[in-house]
Amino acid sequence: MTPNPSLLDKIIRFCLENKMIVILMILFILGWGLIVAPFDWDLGGLPRDPVPVDAIPDIGENQQIVFTEWMGRSPQDVEDQITYPLTVSLLGIPGVRTVRSYSFFGFSSIYIVFNDGIDFYWSRSRVLEKLNSLPPGTLPDGVQPMLGPDATALGQVFWYTLEGRDKQGNPTGGWDLHELRTIQDWYVRYALLSVEGVSEVASVGGFVQEYQIDVDPDAMRAAHVTLGEVFQAVKGSNLDVGARTIEVNRAEYVIRGLGFIRSIEDIEKTVVKVNDNVPIYIKDVAVVTKGPALRRGALDKEGAEAVGGVVVVRYGENPLAVLQRVKEKIAEISPGLAKKTLPDGTVSQVKIVPFYDRSGLIYETLGTLDSALTEEILVTIIVVIVMVMHLQSSILISGLLPLAVLICFIAMKLFHV
């Protein structure tokens, strides 16, 4: 009696009897594997959807960060009135394994660690849901907790600084720190945030410009003005108001009250109060200037203060592809950055200078992987030829090795490895 054929025998018989199907499957695996391969191969017109690759494995915990500012408060006040109430509330979120909290001067950081099987964006939605449903009085008035960017601790893939350079790319200087910080905050940051796959662009270094009002106690006492009245006057003046419309000669005009502060003079001319039909202006009781806001850190480059930014990649994105898009955006916006003529006649233009770029490390890692796979496949082919001592059989066996590597890439793409 003929024994029942095994599964392997059935597969071999199927391949021998259906050669066309096997050839089509091999071509399909070959094409798909080349499309998803992580290497930077030029495949002509073939589309590319490579496996996300990074040089540093993400072995961090599945966590979300809640950041809350309460400026001017001591760590004990922050702990009692912000950190503790938020920690107790966030403990009830489904899937939470532990909550770690830290209280500092003026701000609080809470790390919500979820179980490994919890989806990253599902956990974010649960945290947002809990923050939006806090009972009234849980936190002090005016305090609003913020959820951190949708990224991991290893998402910082690109650092850069803003520097003045001439046409040849030589450093020229000539830019104040507050000027560079303004360009970073209002132009460069927004441009890089528009890049697909970027979660956050954090500004670092320099000075944030602000209007500063230094009151004169003697002048306030003479004018019978309190500090609260000065505060309310400035707060109430920085406001645009709308009204109804008016029709004149069959034309409708919109009535608006323009009050937004645009200069130091606008603040100085703000009326604090009226004494005996005499208006008391801000300039009568205070000195208004434009100066740097209080800061708690600085960016140092080669011993000198600098201004720059940190590009953070969104969770689950391909860091190498995001870095390529970031560099394309930098090349696009660079010609439009501010420029000035220095006293010596040199034209200095702000340039985005890379400070840390992970793409170099990623390419080195891919090069190492490519070399290792190539060498191992060649060694295996030589061993097969020596052991089998039959050229056709050796070619058949060795041809499966690159195919197996491509199947691994396909599996990594399907299972989001």
C-alpha positions in Angstrom: 0.0 0.0 0.0 1.3 3.5 -0.9 1.6 5.7 2.2 -0.3 8.9 2.4 1.8 11.8 0.9 3.0 14.4 3.4 2.3 18.1 3.2 5.8 18.8 1.8 5.2 16.1 -0.9 1.9 17.8 -1.8 3.6 21.2 -2.1 6.4 19.9 -4.2 3.9 18.1 -6.5 1.8 21.2 -6.8 4.9 23.3 -7.8 6.0 20.7 -10.4 2.5 20.5 -11.9 1.7 24.3 -11.9 4.9 25.9 -13.0 3.2 29.0 -14.4 1.5 29.7 -11.1 4.8 29.3 -9.3 6.6 31.7 -11.7 3.8 34.3 -11.2 4.1 34.0 -7.4 7.9 34.4 -7.6 7.5 37.5 -9.8 4.9 38.9 -7.4 7.0 38.4 -4.3 10.0 39.8 -6.2 8.2 43.0 -7.2 6.5 43.5 -3.8 9.7 42.8 -1.9 11.6 45.4 -4.0 8.9 47.9 -3.4 9.0 47.5 0.4 12.8 46.9 0.8 14.3 49.5 3.2 17.3 50.1 1.0 17.5 53.3 -1.1 17.2 51.5 -4.4 16.4 53.3 -7.7 13.7 51.1 -9.3 12.9 53.3 -12.2 9.2 53.8 -12.6 8.3 51.2 -9.8 6.7 52.9 -6.8 8.4 52.8 -3.5 6.8 52.1 -0.1 9.8 51.0 2.1 9.6 49.5 5.5 10.0 52.2 8.2 13.6 52.0 9.4 15.5 53.7 12.1 19.1 53.4 13.4 17.9 53.4 17.1 15.4 50.8 18.2 12.4 52.2 20.1 12.3 50.2 23.3 10.5 52.8 25.3 7.3 52.4 27.2 3.8 53.0 25.7 3.2 56.3 27.4 1.6 59.7 27.0 2.8 63.0 28.6 0.6 65.7 30.1 2.3 69.0 30.6 0.8 71.8 32.7 2.2 75.3 33.2 1.5 77.5 36.3 4.0 80.2 36.1 5.6 81.6 39.2 4.4 78.9 41.6 6.6 76.8 43.8 7.0 73.0 43.3 4.9 72.4 46.4 2.0 74.5 45.1 2.2 72.8 41.7 2.2 69.4 43.4 -0.8 70.1 45.6 -3.0 71.9 43.2 -2.1 70.5 39.8 0.0 67.3 39.8 -1.9 65.4 42.5 -5.5 66.2 41.2 -4.5 65.3 37.6 -2.7 62.1 38.7 -5.7 60.9 40.6 -8.0 61.6 37.7 -5.8 59.9 35.1 -5.4 56.7 37.1 -8.9 55.7 36.1 -8.2 55.5 32.4 -8.6 52.0 31.0 -5.3 50.2 30.2 -3.2 52.4 32.4 -0.4 50.5 34.1 1.2 53.3 36.1 1.3 57.1 36.4 4.5 59.0 37.1 4.5 62.6 38.0 7.0 65.4 38.6 6.5 68.9 40.0 8.9 71.7 39.2 8.9 75.4 39.6 6.1 76.7 37.4 5.1 73.5 35.6 4.1 69.9 36.1 4.9 66.8 34.0 2.8 63.6 34.2 3.7 60.4 32.4 0.8 58.0 31.8 2.2 54.5 31.1 -0.2 52.1 29.3 -0.1 48.4 28.8 1.9 47.2 25.8 -1.1 46.0 23.9 -2.9 49.4 24.0 -3.0 51.3 20.7 -1.0 54.5 20.8 -3.7 56.8 19.4 -6.4 55.1 21.3 -4.6 56.0 24.6 -4.2 59.6 23.4 -7.9 59.9 22.8 -8.7 58.5 26.3 -6.3 60.9 27.9 -7.9 63.9 26.0 -11.4 62.6 27.0 -10.4 62.6 30.6 -8.8 66.0 30.5 -11.8 67.5 28.8 -14.2 66.1 31.4 -12.5 67.2 34.6 -15.0 68.5 37.2 -15.1 72.2 37.8 -12.6 73.3 40.4 -10.2 70.5 39.9 -7.5 72.9 38.7 -6.9 76.6 39.4 -8.5 79.1 37.2 -6.6 79.7 34.0 -4.6 76.5 34.1 -5.0 74.3 31.1 -3.1 70.9 30.9 -1.7 70.0 27.5 -1.1 66.6 25.9 2.4 66.1 24.6 3.1 65.5 20.9 2.2 62.2 19.3 5.8 60.9 19.3 8.2 58.8 21.3 11.3 59.7 23.2 13.4 58.8 20.2 11.5 61.0 17.8 14.0 63.8 17.8 15.6 63.2 14.5 16.8 66.6 13.3 18.3 69.6 15.1 19.2 72.8 13.4 20.3 76.4 14.2 19.6 79.7 12.5 22.8 81.6 11.6 23.7 84.6 9.4 25.7 83.5 6.4 27.0 85.2 3.2 26.6 84.0 -0.3 29.6 81.6 0.0 28.1 80.1 3.2 30.6 81.7 5.5 29.3 82.8 9.0 28.8 86.6 9.2 26.8 87.1 12.3 25.0 90.4 12.6 21.7 89.0 13.9 20.5 89.4 17.5 19.1 86.4 19.4 15.6 87.9 19.6 15.6 88.5 15.8 16.5 84.9 15.1 14.0 83.6 17.6 11.3 85.6 15.9 12.1 84.2 12.5 12.2 80.7 14.1 8.8 81.0 15.8 6.8 82.8 13.1 8.3 81.4 9.9 10.6 78.4 10.0 8.6 76.5 12.7 5.3 76.7 10.9 6.9 75.8 7.5 8.4 72.6 9.0 5.3 71.7 10.9 3.5 71.4 7.5 5.8 68.6 6.5 4.0 65.2 6.4 5.1 63.0 9.3 6.3 65.8 11.6 4.7 65.9 15.0 6.4 68.9 16.6 9.0 71.5 15.9 10.2 72.9 19.2 12.0 76.2 19.4 15.2 76.4 21.4 17.4 79.3 22.5 17.2 83.0 22.0 14.7 85.5 23.5 11.0 85.7 23.0 10.0 89.4 22.6 7.3 90.8 24.8 6.0 94.2 25.9 7.1 95.1 29.4 5.4 97.6 31.6 7.4 98.9 34.5 5.1 100.9 36.8 6.3 103.8 38.9 4.9 103.5 42.5 5.3 107.2 43.2 3.5 108.3 40.0 0.7 105.7 40.7 0.3 107.1 44.2 0.1 110.7 42.9 -2.5 109.8 40.3 -4.5 107.5 42.7 -4.0 104.5 40.4 -3.7 100.9 41.6 -1.8 98.1 40.0 -5.1 96.3 39.3 -6.4 99.2 37.4 -3.3 99.2 35.2 -3.7 95.5 34.6 -7.4 95.8 33.6 -6.7 98.8 31.4 -4.1 97.0 29.4 -6.2 93.8 29.2 -9.3 95.7 28.1 -7.4 97.8 25.5 -5.9 94.8 23.6 -9.2 93.9 22.0 -11.0 94.3 18.7 -14.8 94.7 19.0 -17.5 94.3 16.4 -20.8 96.2 16.0 -23.6 96.3 13.6 -23.6 97.6 10.1 -24.7 101.0 8.8 -26.2 101.7 5.4 -25.2 104.9 3.6 -26.2 105.7 0.0 -27.2 102.1 -0.6 -23.9 100.9 0.6 -23.5 98.8 3.7 -20.5 99.5 6.0 -19.3 97.2 8.8 -18.6 99.0 12.1 -15.5 97.8 14.0 -13.6 99.0 17.0 -9.9 98.5 16.4 -8.0 98.0 19.7 -5.3 95.4 19.2 -2.0 96.5 20.5 0.6 96.8 17.7 3.3 99.1 19.1 4.6 100.6 22.3 2.7 103.8 21.6 -0.6 101.9 21.6 0.1 100.8 25.2 1.4 104.2 26.3 -1.8 105.9 25.1 -4.1 103.5 27.0 -6.3 105.3 29.5 -6.2 103.8 33.0 -8.8 106.1 34.6 -10.1 109.6 34.5 -9.6 112.0 37.5 -11.6 115.2 37.4 -12.1 114.9 33.6 -8.3 114.4 33.2 -7.3 111.1 31.6 -4.5 109.2 33.2 -2.5 107.3 30.6 -0.2 104.3 31.0 2.8 106.5 30.1 1.9 108.8 33.1 2.4 106.0 35.6 4.7 103.5 33.9 7.5 103.0 31.3 6.7 100.7 28.4 9.5 98.9 26.6 10.0 95.8 24.4 12.3 93.3 26.0 13.0 89.5 26.4 10.6 87.3 28.2 11.8 85.3 31.2 13.5 82.0 30.1 14.7 78.9 32.0 17.3 77.6 29.5 19.5 78.4 26.5 21.0 76.7 23.4 24.8 76.7 23.3 26.8 76.0 20.1 30.6 76.0 20.3 30.5 78.3 23.4 28.1 80.9 22.0 24.4 81.2 22.4 22.3 80.2 19.4 18.8 79.9 18.2 17.4 76.7 16.6 14.7 74.0 16.6 14.1 70.3 17.1 12.1 68.3 14.6 10.1 65.5 16.2 8.8 62.6 14.0 5.3 61.4 14.4 4.7 58.0 16.0 4.7 55.2 13.4 6.3 57.3 10.6 9.4 56.4 8.6 12.1 58.6 10.0 14.2 58.4 6.8 11.3 59.5 4.6 10.3 62.3 7.0 13.9 63.6 7.1 14.0 63.7 3.3 10.8 65.7 3.2 12.1 68.1 5.9 15.3 68.8 3.9 13.2 69.4 0.8 11.1 71.9 2.8 14.2 73.6 4.1 15.6 74.0 0.6 12.2 75.5 -0.4 12.0 78.1 2.3 15.7 79.0 2.5 15.7 81.6 -0.3 12.9 83.5 1.4 14.5 83.9 4.8 15.4 87.3 6.1 18.5 89.1 5.0 20.2 92.4 5.9 23.2 94.4 4.9 25.9 94.7 7.6 27.9 98.0 8.2 30.8 96.6 6.2 28.6 96.0 3.2 28.3 92.3 3.6 24.9 90.8 2.9 24.0 88.4 5.6 21.0 86.0 5.2 19.6 83.7 7.8 20.4 80.1 6.9 19.1 76.8 8.5 22.3 75.0 9.5 21.9 71.2 10.5 23.1 70.5 14.0 22.1 66.9 14.3 20.8 64.7 11.4 20.0 61.1 12.1 19.8 60.2 8.4 23.6 59.7 8.3 23.4 57.1 11.0 20.4 55.4 9.3 22.2 55.2 6.0 25.2 53.7 7.8 23.0 51.1 9.4 21.4 50.2 6.1 24.8 50.0 4.5 25.9 47.5 7.2 22.7 45.5 6.7 23.1 45.5 2.9 26.8 44.3 3.2 26.0 41.7 5.8 23.1 40.2 3.7 25.2 40.2 0.5 28.2 38.6 2.1 26.1 35.9 3.9 24.2 35.1 0.7 27.4 34.7 -1.2 29.0 32.5 1.4 25.9 30.4 1.5 25.9 30.0 -2.3 29.5 28.9 -2.2 28.8 26.3 0.6 25.8 25.0 -1.4 27.8 24.6 -4.6 30.6 22.8 -2.7 28.2 20.5 -0.8 25.8 19.6 -3.6 28.4 19.5 -6.4 25.6 20.0 -9.0 25.3 23.4 -10.7 21.6 23.4 -11.6 20.6 22.2 -8.1 22.9 24.8 -6.5 21.4 27.6 -8.6 17.9 26.5 -7.7 18.6 26.3 -3.9 20.7 29.5 -3.9 18.0 31.5 -5.8 15.6 31.0 -2.9 17.9 33.0 -0.5 17.3 36.5 -1.9 13.6 35.6 -2.2 13.5 34.6 1.5 15.0 38.0 2.4 12.3 39.8 0.3 9.6 37.7 2.0 11.0 38.9 5.4 10.7 42.5 4.2 7.1 41.9 3.1 6.2 40.3 6.5 7.8 43.3 8.3 5.6 45.7 6.2 2.4 43.7 6.8 2.9 43.3 10.6 4.3 46.9 11.0 7.6 45.7 12.5 
